[in-house]
Amino acid sequence: MSITLNFKTDKALKDEAKKIAGDLGLPLGTIMNHFLKEFVREKKVIFTNHPMPTKKVIEELKEISADIKAERNLAGPFDTADDFIAELKK
């Protein structure tokens, strides 16, 4: 059985959450149900201020990882700061 849950929130927050949910291809209700289920299962609420990487950063990290595995676009190690700066200027 489904019910409707009403609660007050800031309009700008709701609009941004709805946009992000839409970007993920999910209705906001699905996101809210997920949070409620997690709350019931874990019996705790976790508030964090850990920054989440953007899609662009995630893609850049994937490229960096691929470069490391392929041993390309690498520099160093450096014996001195001057050696490091010289490499940057190349």
C-alpha positions as CSV (number, residue, x, y, z in Angstrom):
1,M,0.0,0.0,0.0
2,S,1.3,3.4,-0.9
3,I,0.6,6.7,0.9
4,T,1.4,10.3,0.2
5,L,4.0,11.9,2.5
6,N,3.9,15.7,2.8
7,F,6.7,17.7,4.3
8,K,7.9,21.2,4.1
9,T,11.2,22.1,2.4
10,D,12.8,25.0,0.7
11,K,11.5,25.5,-2.8
12,A,15.0,26.1,-4.3
13,L,16.2,22.9,-2.6
14,K,13.3,20.9,-3.9
15,D,13.7,22.3,-7.4
16,E,17.5,21.5,-7.4
17,A,16.9,18.0,-6.1
18,K,14.2,17.3,-8.7
19,K,16.5,18.5,-11.4
20,I,19.4,16.3,-10.3
21,A,17.0,13.3,-9.9
22,G,15.8,13.9,-13.4
23,D,19.4,14.1,-14.7
24,L,19.8,10.6,-13.1
25,G,16.7,9.5,-14.8
26,L,14.8,9.0,-11.6
27,P,11.7,10.7,-10.1
28,L,12.3,12.6,-6.9
29,G,9.9,10.2,-5.0
30,T,12.3,7.3,-5.8
31,I,15.2,9.2,-4.3
32,M,13.2,10.1,-1.2
33,N,12.0,6.4,-0.8
34,H,15.6,5.3,-1.0
35,F,16.6,7.7,1.8
36,L,13.7,6.5,4.0
37,K,14.5,2.8,3.4
38,E,18.1,3.4,4.3
39,F,17.1,5.3,7.4
40,V,14.8,2.5,8.5
41,R,17.4,-0.2,7.7
42,E,20.4,1.5,9.3
43,K,18.5,3.3,12.1
44,K,20.8,6.3,11.8
45,V,21.2,9.5,9.8
46,I,24.6,10.4,8.4
47,F,25.4,14.0,7.7
48,T,28.6,14.5,5.8
49,N,30.4,17.4,4.2
50,H,32.5,15.2,2.1
51,P,32.8,16.8,-1.4
52,M,31.6,14.6,-4.2
53,P,33.6,14.7,-7.4
54,T,31.8,16.1,-10.5
55,K,31.3,14.0,-13.6
56,K,34.2,16.0,-15.2
57,V,36.6,15.2,-12.3
58,I,35.6,11.5,-12.4
59,E,36.4,11.4,-16.1
60,E,39.7,13.1,-15.6
61,L,40.6,10.7,-12.9
62,K,39.8,7.8,-15.2
63,E,42.1,9.3,-17.9
64,I,44.9,9.8,-15.3
65,S,44.5,6.2,-14.2
66,A,44.7,5.0,-17.8
67,D,47.8,7.1,-18.3
68,I,49.5,5.6,-15.3
69,K,48.7,2.1,-16.3
70,A,50.0,2.8,-19.8
71,E,53.0,4.6,-18.4
72,R,52.4,7.8,-20.5
73,N,52.2,11.5,-19.6
74,L,54.3,10.9,-16.5
75,A,57.1,12.9,-15.0
76,G,59.5,12.6,-12.0
77,P,60.5,11.7,-9.5
78,F,62.5,14.8,-9.0
79,D,65.6,15.3,-6.8
80,T,65.0,19.0,-6.3
81,A,62.3,21.6,-6.6
82,D,64.3,23.2,-9.4
83,D,64.1,20.0,-11.4
84,F,60.4,19.9,-10.9
85,I,60.0,23.5,-12.0
86,A,62.1,22.9,-15.1
87,E,59.8,20.0,-16.0
88,L,56.7,22.2,-15.6
89,K,58.2,24.8,-17.9
90,K,58.7,22.3,-20.7
